[in-house]
């Protein structure tokens, strides 16, 4: 038995591609062409303005993310100062009896550990200590005292309070004691 061809099936037609030439309408007023060009220029300006807005908004968003935790960090700086003061005032263990020495050693280890954890967490947020080695830099350091020294004038002798930076922004300058000539 022969199969009959489905009479409803449509064979695909091959259509020749033709290049369509634009039709120039000679009846168009040249003044309306100028209006079209003005509209096109205005549209291009609007697109450029929008792209600039998107770019600027992206920059602002990145800046916001970069410094989002700044307020919290600034609130924690006094706490870091208290950790430094606690560690600076730890007792001399050689002058304490054996029973108390063990308790104080454990306390020192605990405070040191908490201080390190806090600084590690802040470093993950982009916070770092201001470098206090070398010479006074008034954009990073605040000289709170001058002492006569054999060092070159303006050399940082000691740190009164650490300074902190977040990314490239100074949160608090380091308070330092600097040398002055004799």
CORSUL-V430798 format. One record per pair of residues at least 12 apart in sequence whose C-alpha atoms are under 8 Angstrom apart, sorted by the first residue. I is the first residue (numbers start at 1). J is the second residue. Records with the same first field share a line. If there is no record, write none. Layout:
BEGIN
I=J, J
END
This chain:
BEGIN
66=167
67=166
69=125
70=166
73=122
74=171
80=115
81=161, 162
83=111, 115
87=108, 111, 112
90=108
93=105
125=166
126=165, 166, 167
127=164, 165, 166, 167
128=164, 165, 166, 167
129=162, 163, 164, 165
130=162, 163, 164, 165, 173, 174
132=156, 159, 174, 176
133=156
134=155, 156
135=154, 155, 156
136=154, 155, 156, 178
139=173
140=163, 170, 173, 174
141=163, 173, 174, 175, 176
142=173, 174, 175, 176
143=175, 176, 177, 178
144=175, 176, 177
145=176, 177, 178
146=177, 178, 179, 180
147=177, 178, 179, 180
148=179, 180, 181, 182
149=179, 180, 181, 182
150=179, 181, 182
151=179, 180, 181
152=179, 180, 181
153=178, 179, 180, 181
154=178, 179, 180
155=178, 179
156=176, 177, 178, 179
157=176, 177, 178, 179
158=176, 177, 178
159=174, 175, 176, 177
160=174, 175, 176, 177
161=174, 175, 176
162=174, 175
163=175
END
